[in-house]
Amino acid sequence: MTVLKEEIREIAARVYPKVIEYRQHLHANPELSFKEYQTSAFVKGRLTEIGIEWKSVTETGIVGIIKGDKPSDKVIALRADMDALPITEQNEVAYASKNIGVMHACGHDCHTASLLGVATILQTLKSKFGGTIKLIFQPGEEILPGGASLMIKEGALADPVPMAVIGQHVMPALEAGQVGVRSGKFMASMDELFVTVRGKGGHGAQPHLNIDPVLIASHIIVALQQVVSRTANPFAPTVLSFGKVIANGAINVIPDEVYMEGTFRAMDETWRARAHDKMKKVATGIAESMGGTCDFTIVKGYPHLINDEEITRKVKVCLREYLGHDKIKDIEPWMASEDFAYYSQVTNSCYYLLGVGNKSRGIVSSLHTPTFNIDETSLIEAPGLMAYIALTLLEN
């Protein structure tokens, strides 16, 4: 692959200006989850220009197909997500979002632009390899049920079936030029918690005549932390957080009910199911013991993401060969969640982090913030790197 690696680098350097053009266009024209109509049309147009066959999967999803000219029945899938977030951008850049209240604050514009760059590289080199590359441009990563689950249901991984799916996510905590990767359990499952505690409201000076849902809710929040500290295996990463609590009373008014929203995250599906049952029992039991009631609803989200050990080992070799040993970082488990996990639950997968930060230039804002941006030099290496991974996996 040494000779081919240099060809990939050469083509990647030529396509880099186009990748930046793609990224800035997408960044300026973001669309929310499952509404990526113009984004989808843009991707289809670019694939057609490159000469790549594609088909629609779901309303806005796309799967492109590149078949190498050499004989091989091996198949690799590469995935990028396309949706943006409901955030108003605060960056003062020429390509800032034109859609007020919508922003590519999670880097999906970079993922899509990079995969279009990969497509150009692989289409140019199709006479040099055998096998099939599936290019998955996926909608709706940011909200349930997750575009990945719908793409899988509608056949994105069928006909032909890939032996592995590879994906990447931008990461501002890593400097541009670096890549982070981890084998095994990498990202957490995600469940949404919606809790309503009901009591009997009244005057704050007469608590003996009321059933205080604020007090009940407070006990529930504290007690539920025991699900993590005293029920979960200490070696099983678990997070339980409540970020929204509404008790719409006043300084001297106890309300009739308290409403809460939270998130539960884990990296073990068996424990996840047990925790759901435990949380409901704890919450309803406390409410009843204090004279109130509790409705505890869990909306099950994405599963945990697993990087296949063997595929990830091969990807790490590719990363070192393409970027150099000093650019590769072994990273810790990440309790964020990603619907790429659906791919990892049904086939061999590897999901790695692409460094896009630059402390010296002040490019340090976190994902999902109104000032998130990237050092665009990170897109010099990204397309070539993914193309090199794909061709190496096909060859080996």
Residue pairs with C-beta under 8 A, 6 or more apart in sequence:
1 321
1 388
1 391
1 392
1 395
4 125
4 128
4 129
4 388
4 391
5 321
5 322
5 388
7 125
7 128
8 121
8 125
8 384
8 387
8 388
8 391
9 384
11 120
11 121
11 124
11 125
11 384
12 117
12 121
12 380
12 381
12 383
12 384
12 387
13 380
15 117
15 120
15 121
15 383
16 117
16 379
16 380
16 383
18 116
18 117
18 120
19 113
19 114
19 116
19 117
19 379
19 382
19 383
20 113
20 376
20 379
22 46
22 112
22 113
22 116
22 117
23 109
23 110
23 112
23 113
23 114
23 376
23 379
24 94
24 95
25 42
25 95
26 39
26 42
26 82
26 104
26 109
26 112
26 113
27 95
27 96
27 97
27 104
27 109
28 95
28 96
28 97
28 98
29 38
29 39
29 42
29 97
29 98
29 99
30 39
30 84
30 85
30 97
30 99
30 102
30 103
30 104
30 109
31 37
31 38
31 39
31 82
31 83
31 84
31 99
31 102
32 83
32 84
32 85
32 86
32 102
32 142
33 83
33 139
33 140
33 141
33 142
33 143
33 147
34 59
34 60
34 83
34 139
34 140
34 143
34 147
35 60
35 83
36 60
36 82
36 83
36 139
36 140
37 60
39 60
39 82
39 83
39 112
40 56
40 60
40 61
40 62
40 82
40 137
40 139
43 62
43 82
43 112
43 116
43 137
44 54
44 62
46 116
46 119
47 53
47 54
47 62
47 64
47 116
47 119
47 135
48 54
50 116
50 119
50 120
50 123
51 123
52 64
52 65
52 66
52 119
52 123
52 135
53 64
53 65
54 62
54 63
54 64
54 65
54 135
55 62
55 63
55 65
56 62
57 63
57 151
57 154
57 155
57 156
58 139
58 147
58 150
58 151
58 154
59 139
60 82
60 139
61 136
61 137
61 138
61 139
61 147
61 150
61 151
61 154
61 156
62 135
62 136
62 137
63 134
63 135
63 136
63 137
63 151
63 156
64 119
64 134
64 135
64 137
65 132
65 133
65 134
65 135
66 119
66 122
66 123
66 126
66 132
66 133
66 135
67 126
67 131
67 132
67 133
68 126
68 127
68 128
68 129
68 130
68 131
68 132
68 133
68 394
69 126
69 127
69 128
69 129
69 130
70 127
70 128
70 129
70 130
70 131
71 130
72 129
72 130
72 131
72 394
73 131
73 160
74 130
74 131
74 132
74 163
74 393
74 394
75 131
75 132
75 133
75 134
75 160
75 161
75 162
75 163
76 131
76 132
76 133
76 134
76 162
76 163
76 164
76 165
76 166
76 390
76 393
76 394
77 133
77 134
77 135
77 136
77 156
77 157
77 162
77 164
77 165
77 166
77 343
78 115
78 118
78 133
78 134
78 135
78 136
78 165
78 166
78 167
78 386
78 390
79 115
79 136
79 138
79 148
79 165
79 166
79 167
79 340
79 343
80 108
80 111
80 112
80 114
80 115
80 135
80 136
80 137
80 138
80 167
81 108
81 111
81 112
81 138
81 139
81 140
81 141
81 147
81 339
82 108
82 111
82 112
82 137
82 138
82 139
83 108
83 139
83 140
83 141
83 142
83 147
84 97
84 102
84 103
84 104
84 105
84 106
84 108
84 109
84 142
85 102
85 103
85 104
85 105
85 106
85 142
85 368
86 101
86 102
87 101
87 102
87 103
87 105
87 368
87 369
87 370
88 97
88 100
88 101
88 103
88 370
89 96
89 97
89 103
89 105
89 370
90 370
90 371
91 370
91 371
91 372
91 373
93 373
97 103
97 104
103 370
103 372
104 110
105 367
105 368
105 369
105 370
105 372
106 142
106 170
106 367
106 368
106 372
107 169
107 170
107 356
107 367
107 372
107 374
108 141
110 170
110 354
110 356
110 374
110 378
110 379
110 382
111 167
111 168
111 169
111 170
112 137
113 379
114 168
114 354
114 379
114 382
114 383
114 386
115 135
115 137
115 383
115 386
117 379
117 382
117 383
117 384
118 135
118 383
118 386
118 387
118 390
119 135
120 383
121 383
121 384
121 387
122 129
122 133
122 387
122 390
122 391
125 387
125 391
129 391
129 394
129 395
130 394
131 394
132 160
133 390
133 394
134 156
134 160
134 162
136 151
136 156
136 165
138 147
138 148
138 151
138 156
139 147
139 150
140 146
140 147
140 150
140 339
141 147
141 148
141 338
141 339
141 340
144 192
144 299
144 301
144 302
146 301
146 302
146 339
146 342
147 339
148 339
148 340
148 341
148 342
148 343
149 339
149 342
151 157
152 342
152 343
152 346
157 165
157 343
157 346
157 347
161 347
162 347
163 347
163 348
163 393
164 308
164 311
164 347
164 348
164 349
164 350
164 393
165 340
165 343
165 344
165 347
165 348
165 349
165 350
166 315
166 349
166 350
166 351
166 386
166 389
166 390
166 393
167 340
167 343
167 349
167 350
167 351
167 352
168 351
168 352
168 353
168 354
168 382
168 386
169 338
169 340
169 351
169 352
169 353
169 354
170 353
170 354
170 356
170 367
170 374
170 378
171 180
171 353
171 354
171 355
171 356
171 357
171 367
172 356
172 357
172 363
172 364
172 365
172 366
172 367
172 372
172 374
173 357
173 366
174 180
174 329
174 353
174 354
174 355
174 356
174 357
175 355
175 357
175 358
175 359
176 355
176 356
176 357
176 358
176 374
176 375
176 377
176 378
177 323
177 327
177 355
177 377
177 378
177 381
178 327
178 328
178 329
178 355
179 319
179 323
179 327
179 328
179 329
179 352
179 353
179 354
179 355
179 385
180 328
180 329
180 330
180 331
180 352
180 353
180 355
181 307
181 312
181 315
181 316
181 319
181 328
181 329
181 330
181 331
181 350
181 352
181 353
182 307
182 312
182 330
182 331
182 332
182 333
183 307
183 308
183 309
183 312
183 313
184 306
184 307
184 309
184 312
185 237
185 267
185 304
185 305
185 306
185 307
185 333
186 305
186 306
186 307
186 333
186 334
186 351
187 304
187 305
187 333
187 334
187 335
187 336
187 337
187 338
187 340
187 341
187 351
188 237
188 239
188 265
188 266
188 267
188 304
188 305
188 333
188 334
188 335
188 336
188 337
189 265
189 266
189 267
189 269
189 272
189 301
189 302
189 303
189 304
189 337
189 341
190 263
190 264
190 265
190 301
190 302
190 337
191 263
191 264
191 265
191 272
191 276
191 298
191 299
191 300
191 301
192 261
192 262
192 263
192 298
192 299
192 301
193 242
193 260
193 261
193 262
193 263
193 264
193 279
193 296
193 297
193 298
193 299
194 260
194 261
194 296
194 297
194 298
194 299
195 217
195 220
195 259
195 260
195 261
195 262
195 283
195 294
195 295
195 296
195 297
196 257
196 258
196 259
196 260
196 294
196 295
197 213
197 216
197 217
197 220
197 257
197 258
197 259
197 260
197 287
197 292
197 293
197 294
198 213
198 256
198 257
198 287
198 292
198 293
198 294
198 295
199 210
199 211
199 212
199 213
199 216
199 254
199 256
199 257
199 290
199 291
199 292
200 210
200 211
200 256
200 291
200 292
201 210
201 213
201 249
201 253
201 254
201 255
201 256
201 257
202 209
202 210
202 253
202 254
203 209
203 210
203 252
203 253
203 254
204 249
204 250
204 251
204 252
204 253
204 254
205 252
207 254
210 254
211 290
211 291
211 292
212 254
213 247
213 254
213 255
213 256
213 257
213 258
213 292
214 247
214 249
214 254
214 255
214 258
215 290
216 258
216 286
216 287
216 290
216 292
216 294
217 245
217 247
217 258
217 260
219 286
219 290
220 260
220 282
220 283
220 286
220 287
220 294
221 242
221 245
221 260
223 282
223 283
223 286
224 240
224 279
224 282
224 283
225 240
226 282
227 238
227 240
227 275
227 278
227 279
227 282
228 238
228 239
228 240
231 274
231 275
231 278
232 238
232 266
232 271
232 275
233 268
233 271
236 266
236 267
236 268
236 271
237 265
237 266
237 267
237 333
237 335
238 264
238 265
238 266
238 267
238 271
238 275
239 263
239 264
239 265
239 266
239 335
240 262
240 263
240 264
240 265
240 279
241 262
241 263
242 260
242 261
242 262
243 261
243 262
243 263
244 259
244 260
244 261
244 262
245 258
245 259
245 260
246 258
246 259
246 260
247 255
247 258
248 255
249 255
264 272
264 275
264 276
264 279
264 298
265 335
265 337
266 272
266 275
266 304
267 304
267 333
268 304
269 303
269 304
272 304
276 298
276 300
279 296
279 298
280 296
280 298
283 294
283 296
284 293
284 294
284 296
286 294
287 293
287 294
288 294
301 337
302 337
302 338
302 339
302 341
302 342
303 341
303 342
303 345
304 337
304 341
305 337
305 338
305 340
305 341
305 344
305 349
305 351
306 341
306 344
306 345
306 349
307 344
307 349
307 350
307 351
308 344
308 348
308 349
308 350
310 348
311 348
311 349
311 350
311 393
312 350
314 392
314 393
314 396
315 350
315 352
315 389
315 393
316 328
317 392
318 385
318 388
318 389
318 392
318 393
319 327
319 328
319 352
319 385
319 389
320 328
321 388
322 381
322 384
322 385
322 388
322 389
323 381
323 385
331 353
338 351
340 349
340 351
343 349
344 351
354 378
354 382
355 378
356 363
356 374
356 375
356 378
357 363
357 364
357 374
357 375
358 364
358 375
358 377
361 375
363 373
363 374
363 375
365 371
365 372
365 373
366 372
